[in-house]
Amino acid sequence: MTHFSFLDKVSHEIVSQFGDSLSEITIILPNKRARVFLLEALKKRLDQTVFAPNIISIEDFIQDVAGVRSVDSVELLFEFYNVYLSVTPVEIQQDFELFANWGKTLIQDFNEIDRYLLKPSHVFSYLKDIEVLKRWDLQPSETTVLIDKHLEFWSRLPEYYDTFYHHLKNKGIGYQGLIYREAVENLQYFSEALGNKKLIFAGFNALNQAEEKIIQQLLFNDQAKIYWDIDAVFLSDGHHDAGLFIRRFKKEWKQFANQPFEWISSEFGKEKNIQIIGTPKTIGQAKIAGRVIEGIQANGESLDKTALVLGEENLLIPALYALPNSVESLNITMGYSSKNNPAQILISKLFRLHANAVQRSETSYTFYYKEVLDILTHPLVEPYNNASDVIRKINQNNITFLSQKKFLELSQEPSELFLLLFGRWEGDVLSVLNRLSAIILKIKSFLGDNSEEEKVAKAFLYSIFKTINKLINYQEKYNRIDSVAMLQTIYKQIIDLAEVSFEGEPLSGLQIMGVLESRVLDFDNVIITSMNEGVFPAGKSMNSFIPYDVKRELGLPTYKEKDAIYCYHFYHLLMRAKNIYLLYNTESEGLDAGEKSRFITQLEIEKQPKHTITHQIYNAYLPDKAYEPIVVPKSDRVMERLKEIATDKGFSPSGLTSYIRNPMQFYNQRVLRISEVEEVEENIALNTLGTIIHGALEELYKPFLNQFLSVDNINEMLSKANGEVEKQFREVYKEGEIKKGKNLLAFEVAKRNVFNFLNEEKKLIDQGDVVKVLALEISLERILEDARLPYPVKIAGNVDRIEQRNGKIRIIDYKTGKVELRSVQLKDWNGLISDIKNDKIIQLLCYAFMYEEQKNGMELEAGIVSFKNMRAGFLPFGIKEDKNADVVISAEVLKAFKTEVVSLINEILDAEIHFEEKV
């Protein structure tokens, strides 16, 4: 017999039994996903056109039997809140945020109680008695208000349940458990109405009490037939969890005493190639899955029989990006948490932006630049908003906070989407919700169906669109949300319930699915990710008010049963597969880590004779060297550019020192002219602070240029200093906030630095210094001609201040950082241009060289004023000899310096010496 999938066997059986009367039967499967595969299998069996059977999922079938419609978790939570408000005294009612914390859990417990047909009053009284017993040692008079409220909550559970149940039933809607309980109640009527039609149940494993009762009754009435899909290996082993449920059904269901138990297969023991692959982190698994798929295609196999089963839903996006380009078609069928949904993240950011804008100022509606940029650069907004000009203006003008009106003015021609995103949110909750709905529809209008990325983006948007619409319906009906803050709170609570559903139907191409979506389906190649404890299987997670021991006693499923369900799904995926790839995270610590799954260990220990199991560990490639310095050869174009710098703009002192610091820095900044990306400076950077102080001193001294300074002149400057510093702040820092936080401290530091400088100047004049300021922030240049150079080279740069003091010319460079005297003193000319520690000496001597021809026979000094070392005063360049230093820059000093500079420039201009990064 050829290789049959389970659905092939089902189709073969149905066609052979029912032939032309297929339309008279209804086939019930565990999920909707399998329907399209079964129809395809039936098509292959038929050689003529017939009406297809009715193929539905178990949930749809139970709804048909019960006559009750299922609603999603969000709607259920709203309905339950209305019920809660109607039966709870006003003085103890909770707002939606507090209610939702326990309401979601309670609905899950109601669901379990009903699915397993338990008597609710018994369960709730049991739970209340447990809570009372916990405080058995307290007399009624000794209890606190908190304890009394706690016990009152437990005593109200029967009322909440009964009112909620009947409220939903009267509306013809319900949660899954309610529908199951109603289906059992309605089973007799449904059975009679069914008549001669036949029901086929196929591919089931774990059944709840209600499902068991319904299926057994229909089997007893001879109105149904059931086909299991279990391997003899799992069924015969009394300890194998994959057969836990079906073993019990085979043993306990009376129908199998005189009817055959179908089907027990022997597929698992056949030849299988199982590769167990470990790699660090989630992204590693996605990359390896992509490599495996590429390998399958390279072997000439079609991907139609290949499934990528994601044990963790957040692996979906990395997996899609990791797929090779050769994957032409794929089909995604799985649920995806809204927590990582890009559309949800966008809505959350909009809530934060507008809620904070109102909080800062209700009249001017003030935005914070980071919140604005978060939205403008969001992947669902950026491609369609043309906001690059607005982002540039925010960065250029250093805007941290701005009013909504001013922000809208930044955009010359704002798009409709731009106005929707940043339009003012008035207090009316419905208008806010309608705006959010319009934003989603607008983004959706930009998306097509051409690429898988756009289809995925549409699924994300649709999920949030549905949630927003439910909120609109709820508000229109009950009008209970009275502010944007409350709306944001409710949105946060319900968004966890708004799962993104990816549903596809194509039969061709790679199948990407979650674990539950893989039920009933068989594939030749199976790749399963996240095979770690706590993920696959999920482990001991209990989100319930019903304790573990009570669940065991009442027959409710615990983590033991849930693990067994995962075990069945896992082994079913392996049952008919030929090539299996099990991927797990080798990291035992971290957010998405854990031990290797017990299922892998079980496979290894209980290895079947025909199974080939191999192990591989993939680690990131670690090169022998952590980093290879970048080397850039000097091409003809580079040499042309260097000549252009040398002869036109000139080498600046800072340019020469940047080459000494790191030739690649010189190459990027001077040769390629690459500047740093302009960003908003939220906190004033040191270089910005320096610019402000330089600017303030320049403006204060300007009126007194070329005249001898007096104490009165300095006093006049001191009176204007604070105002001038603030003016410079406004010019340099533009829209930046300087009235609070770190920036206020920087502002005060700048004022203090200017104040200290002027006071020092005043003190020296008082002591007899004769000072005339000759130039401020002046540009100097000089051609360096030397036989050792290939051509004359220009040296050019800006000097902060040149003055005449006590009959000498003094060149001053301001530094906002701390500089010590030893940084500007030279012991030996050797090594001057090879050590970056000499950068300040090189700068000062460059300034002296450029000014030499203008000193008019006067002695020349050059030095630094360090604002963080004002006590040291002027720090002059000097050549150290023993304990003394000669601070006059003579012709001999400049001649020696010229030799060093020529050597440095020759190195820069030498085509044979590459630009090599210093690490």
C-alpha positions, 0 to 999 in steps of 0.5 A: 500500500502507498504512503497514506496520510490520515485524511487519505484513509478517511477519504478512501473509507468515506468514498467506499462506504457512501459513494454517490451519497456524500452530501448526506454525511457530515464530517467533523474534524478537530479544526477548520484547517483540515477541511481544505486538505480533506476536500482535496483528498476526496477529490483525488478519490472521485472520478466524477462530479458529486456534491461534497459532504458537509465538513465542519470543525467540532466547535461549529458542530457543537454550536449547531447542536446547541443553537447558540453562537460563539463570541470572542473573549473581548465581547464576553468580557464586556458582557460579563462587566455589565452583568457584574454591575447589575448584581453588585452593590454600587458601593463595592463595584470595581472599575473595569481595570480592576474587574478585568484582572480577575474577570478574564480568569473567572470566565475561563473557570466558568468555561471549564466547569461547563465543558466538563458538565460539573454542577456549578453550585457544588464547585463554588461552595467547595471553593468558598469553604476552602477560603473559609478554612484558611481562616479557621482560627479567626472568630467572626469578631476578629476578621478584618474588612479586607477578609470580609470582602474577600469571603464575600467575593467567593460567596457571590460567585454562584450569583455571577455565574447564574446571572452571566449564564442566563444573560448570554443564553437569552441573547443566543450567545455564549462562551465555549463551555456554555455552548457545550452544556447547552448542546448536551441539553439539546442533544435529544432534539438534535438527534431526532432532527438528524434523521438518516444523515450520518456523522463522521468524527475523525482525528480526535484525541482529548475530549472534554466531558460534554464532547464524550457524552455527545459522541457516545450518544450519537454512536449508541444511536448509530448516527455516527462513526468515529475514526481515531488516529493513533499508533500502536506504539503509543496505544500499547505503552501504558505510560506513553502520554501520546495515548493517554486519552485514547487508551481510556476511551478504548477501555471505557467506551462500551461501544468498542466492546462489540464494534471495531476500534478504528484506526490503529496504525503502525506508521511511527516505527517506519524509517525516519530521519530525525535531526535534533538541532540546538542553537542559542536564542530564538533568532538562531532557530528562525535562521536554521529553519530557513536553511533547512527549507533551502536544503529541502528545495536543493534536494529537488523536493517540493515544499507542498509536503513541508510544515514549519511548526512554530512552538512559539508564536513570536517566532513568526516574524523572524521565521518569515524574514529567514525564509529563502527567496526561493520560497514562492508560495507559503500559507500561514495558519496560526494565532499570534499574540497581539502583544507583538502586533505592530498595529497594536504597538502603533495604537498604544503609542498614539494613546501615550502621545495624546494622553501625555499631550493633554496632561502636559497642557490641555490648552496648547496640547504639548507633544514630546519629540520622542513620542512623535518620532516613535509614530513617524518612524513606525513601520506601518506609518513611515513609508506612507507619510512623507514626514522626512522633512518634519523629522529633519526640522525637529532634529535641526531645531533641537525641538524637545517639546512643541505644541500641536499647532506648532507641530502641524505647521512644521509640515508644509503639506500634511497628508490625510494620515498625518492629520489623523495621527496628530489631530487633537483628541477631544474629550469625546471617547467615540470621536477618538475611537472613530479616529483610530478606526480611520487611521487603520483603514487609511494605512490598510488602503496603502497595502496591496496583496502583492507581497506576503509582507503586505498580507501579514500587515493586513492581518495585523491591522484587521485584528486591531480594527475588530477590537476598536470596533468592539469598543465603539459598539460597547461605547455606543450601547452603554456609554460607560467610558467617560475619558480618554484615560479610562479608554486607554486603561480598557484598551490595555486590558482587552488587547491581550485577548485580541489574538491575530488570526492568520488563516490561509487556504492554499494547498501549495507551498510551505505550510507555517502553522502553530501546534494546534493548527497541525492537528489531523494533518500529515507532512513528509518534512516537519520542522518544529521550533522551540522544543524547550521545557516551558514552551513545548510542552508549556509546563505548570502554568495555571491561570485559574481560581480552582486549585490543582487538588480540587481540579484533580478531584472534580476531573478537570484537566490539569497541566498533566493533561495539557502536557499529554495533549501537546505530547499527542500533537508532537508525536502525531506530527512525527507519525507519518513524516520522513524527515524531522527537524527538531530545533531548540534553544541551547540557552538555559537562562533568559526570557525565551530559554529553558531545558531541552524538551522532555519529548526530545529526551523521550525520542532518544530513550525510546528510539525505534529501530528504524529511526536515525537520530542525529544531533547538531549544535549550531553556534554563531561563528566566532572569528579568530580576531574579534575585529579586523581594523579597516584599511583603505588604500589611497586611490587616484580619486582619494589623492585628488581629494587630498590635494584639494584639501591641502591646497584649497580649504587647507589642513586644520589643526583639528584635522591633523590631530584627528589623523593622529588619533585615527586615520579612518576618522580623518578619512571619513570626516575630511576625505569623504565629508561624512558628518554625524547624523543630526539628532535632537540633543535632549540633554546639552552635549559638551561640544554644544556647551563649549559653543555656547560659552565661546559665543557668549565671550565673543559677544561680550568682548566685541565692543572692546576690541583693539582697546586696552581693557579696564576694570569698568569694561569687565564690570559692564561685561559681568552685568550683561553675562547672564543675558548673553549666555541665555541668548546663546543658549537660545541660538545654539540649542534652539527649541531645546528645554533649558528651564528644568532637568539636566539642561538647567544645570548645564545652563547654570554651569555655562553662566558660572564658567563665563562669570569665573573667566571674567572675574579672573580677567578683572583680578589680573587687570587689577594686579597691573596686567595691560590687556588689549584684545586684538581678535575674537573667533578669527580665521587664520591661514598660511601657506606652508612651503617646504622642499620636502613637500610635494607641493605648497600646503595650506594650514588654516583654522579658527582661533578663539582669541588673540590678545596683546598682554604686557607687551607680548602677543598671546594666542588663547584657545578655550577648553570647556573640559579639564586641561592640566599644564603638563598637557601643553608642555613639550620635553622632546620633539621626537614622537610629537606627531605619533602620540595623540596626547600631544594634540593640544601642543600641535593645535597651539603651535599651528596657531602660532605658525599661522600668526607668526607673520603678523606679530610685528616683532613682538614675543609670541605665546600660545596657551589654553584657558580651561574652564574646569581648571580656572584656578590654574589660569592661562596654561602656556605652551612651553618647552620643558627644560629641567624644572623650568619651561620656556614659554616664548614661541621663537623662530627656532621652535617654529622651525622644529615644529615645521619639520614635524608637521611636514613629516605628518603631512607627507604621511597623509599625502603618501599614496603608499601609506594606506588609511588604517584604522586604529583600534 
